[in-house]
């Protein structure tokens, strides 16, 4: 299915990563694809606030946010049936396998083509 410009612009992507350069790079890639970006959030708390006050279509989440893990936010999003793509230097966390088996995990650094190839099928459904 090919998405129209209107369909693409209705896609809201929550971006959460504690590395500002990575967060803004991912946000830029999403905007270049025509998606609306929520954030980016640089902390777990910012991510929770943005998730609470917005309705993301999909979430792109770093796993380790400085001294905190992203699991509380991921659980909130899972409860809302928001597709999750973890972007991390460590995709072997047991939580991914045990709690988020339907989530995708992309190794950092992720290139724009791989990111979009992962996100588009999640938002086209």
Buried (B, 14 or more C-beta within 10 A) or exposed (E): EEBEEEEBEBBBBBBBBBBEEBBBBBBBBBEEBBBBBBBBBBBBEBBBBBBEEEEBBBBBBBBBBEEBBBBEBBEBBBEEEBBBBBBBEEBEBEBBEEEBEEBBBBEBEBEBEEBBEBBBEBBEE
